[in-house]
C-alpha cells in the first residue's frame, strides 16, 4: 500500500488562512458561504462521499472527524486521516471518543446509553460544514 504525501496541509490550516484573509478585507462573514459557495459545495461533497464510502463500503466509522484530520492532496482532493478512534460502522459506541468541539452530544453519555457510530460521524460532519460555511464553530462543547 502506498501512502500519498499531502503537501498542502490540512483543512484547519486552509480555513484559518481563509478566515484571516476575509478579516483583513474587513469582511464580517469569514467563511466560504458568502465568498465561495462552489468551493464550499465541492469540499463538502467530497467529505460526504468519503464518509459514505467509509461507512457503507469499508464498514468503518471514523469517530474523530475534525479540521485537523482532513488533508488536502496535491490535486486539491480532501483525504480523511487519523483513524485511531475508528470502529466498525455497525457497532454501538460505549465510550467517549473524538474531539470535544466536534463531538455529538450522545457521545458524552455513551457509557450508560450506547450510541450509533455512524450518526456520531454525521454530527461531526455537520459541525465541519458550519465551520466551512461561516468560519467559526457553532459551539465550543457538545455538552
VENMO-V50138 format. One record per residue. N is the residue number from 1. RES is the residue in one letter. SS is DSSP state (a for helix, b for strand, c for the rest). PSI is psi in whole degrees, 0 to 359 (none if undefined). BURIAL is 1 if it has 24 or more other ideal C-beta (glycine too) atoms within 12 Angstrom, else 0. Layout:
n = <N | N>
res = <RES | RES>
ss = <SS | SS>
psi = <PSI | PSI>
burial = <BURIAL | BURIAL>
This chain:
n = <1 | 2 | 3 | 4 | 5 | 6 | 7 | 8 | 9 | 10 | 11 | 12 | 13 | 14 | 15 | 16 | 17 | 18 | 19 | 20 | 21 | 22 | 23 | 24 | 25 | 26 | 27 | 28 | 29 | 30 | 31 | 32 | 33 | 34 | 35 | 36 | 37 | 38 | 39 | 40 | 41 | 42 | 43 | 44 | 45 | 46 | 47 | 48 | 49 | 50 | 51 | 52 | 53 | 54 | 55 | 56 | 57 | 58 | 59 | 60 | 61 | 62 | 63 | 64 | 65 | 66 | 67 | 68 | 69 | 70 | 71 | 72 | 73 | 74 | 75 | 76 | 77 | 78 | 79 | 80 | 81 | 82 | 83 | 84 | 85 | 86 | 87 | 88 | 89 | 90 | 91 | 92 | 93 | 94 | 95 | 96 | 97 | 98 | 99 | 100 | 101 | 102 | 103 | 104 | 105 | 106 | 107 | 108 | 109 | 110 | 111 | 112 | 113 | 114 | 115 | 116 | 117 | 118 | 119 | 120 | 121 | 122 | 123 | 124 | 125 | 126 | 127 | 128 | 129 | 130 | 131 | 132 | 133 | 134 | 135 | 136 | 137 | 138 | 139 | 140 | 141 | 142 | 143>
res = <X | X | X | X | X | X | X | X | X | X | X | X | X | X | X | X | X | X | X | X | X | X | X | X | X | X | X | X | X | X | X | X | X | X | X | X | X | X | X | X | X | X | X | X | X | X | X | X | X | X | X | X | X | X | X | X | X | X | X | X | X | X | X | X | X | X | X | X | X | X | X | X | X | X | X | X | X | X | X | X | X | X | X | X | X | X | X | X | X | X | X | X | X | X | X | X | X | X | X | X | X | X | X | X | X | X | X | X | X | X | X | X | X | X | X | X | X | X | X | X | X | X | X | X | X | X | X | X | X | X | X | X | X | X | X | X | X | X | X | X | X | X | X>
ss = <c | c | c | c | c | c | c | c | c | b | a | a | a | a | a | a | a | a | a | a | a | a | a | a | c | c | c | c | c | c | c | a | a | a | a | c | a | a | a | a | a | a | a | a | a | a | a | a | a | a | a | a | a | a | a | a | a | a | c | b | b | c | c | c | c | c | a | a | a | b | b | b | c | c | c | c | c | b | b | b | c | c | c | c | c | c | b | b | c | c | c | b | b | c | c | c | c | c | c | a | a | a | c | c | a | a | a | a | a | c | c | c | c | c | b | b | a | a | a | a | a | a | a | a | a | a | a | a | a | a | a | a | a | a | c | c | c | c | c | c | c | c | c>
psi = <134 | 129 | 141 | 135 | 122 | 87 | 349 | 0 | 203 | 173 | 330 | 312 | 318 | 310 | 320 | 313 | 318 | 316 | 315 | 320 | 314 | 321 | 322 | 335 | 0 | 14 | 130 | 324 | 109 | 343 | 185 | 340 | 313 | 328 | 335 | 71 | 322 | 321 | 317 | 312 | 315 | 313 | 315 | 322 | 320 | 317 | 320 | 313 | 316 | 315 | 321 | 315 | 318 | 316 | 311 | 321 | 313 | 334 | 24 | 154 | 142 | 310 | 6 | 50 | 121 | 169 | 318 | 345 | 21 | 114 | 158 | 117 | 170 | 336 | 3 | 12 | 146 | 138 | 124 | 142 | 178 | 83 | 27 | 330 | 1 | 152 | 169 | 135 | 331 | 352 | 151 | 148 | 128 | 6 | 164 | 117 | 148 | 194 | 129 | 310 | 345 | 357 | 135 | 142 | 324 | 340 | 328 | 333 | 18 | 333 | 326 | 328 | 94 | 148 | 164 | 123 | 320 | 318 | 325 | 320 | 318 | 321 | 313 | 323 | 322 | 320 | 317 | 316 | 315 | 315 | 315 | 314 | 319 | 355 | 12 | 153 | 153 | 337 | 170 | 350 | 145 | 359 | none>
burial = <0 | 0 | 0 | 0 | 0 | 0 | 0 | 0 | 0 | 1 | 1 | 1 | 0 | 1 | 1 | 0 | 0 | 1 | 1 | 0 | 0 | 1 | 0 | 0 | 0 | 0 | 0 | 0 | 0 | 1 | 1 | 1 | 1 | 0 | 0 | 1 | 0 | 0 | 1 | 1 | 0 | 0 | 1 | 1 | 0 | 1 | 1 | 1 | 0 | 1 | 1 | 0 | 0 | 1 | 1 | 0 | 0 | 0 | 0 | 1 | 1 | 1 | 1 | 1 | 1 | 1 | 1 | 1 | 1 | 1 | 1 | 1 | 0 | 0 | 0 | 0 | 0 | 1 | 1 | 1 | 1 | 0 | 0 | 0 | 1 | 1 | 1 | 0 | 1 | 0 | 1 | 0 | 1 | 0 | 0 | 1 | 1 | 1 | 1 | 0 | 1 | 1 | 1 | 1 | 0 | 1 | 1 | 0 | 0 | 1 | 0 | 0 | 0 | 0 | 1 | 1 | 1 | 1 | 1 | 1 | 1 | 1 | 1 | 1 | 1 | 1 | 1 | 1 | 1 | 1 | 1 | 1 | 1 | 1 | 1 | 1 | 1 | 0 | 0 | 0 | 0 | 1 | 0>
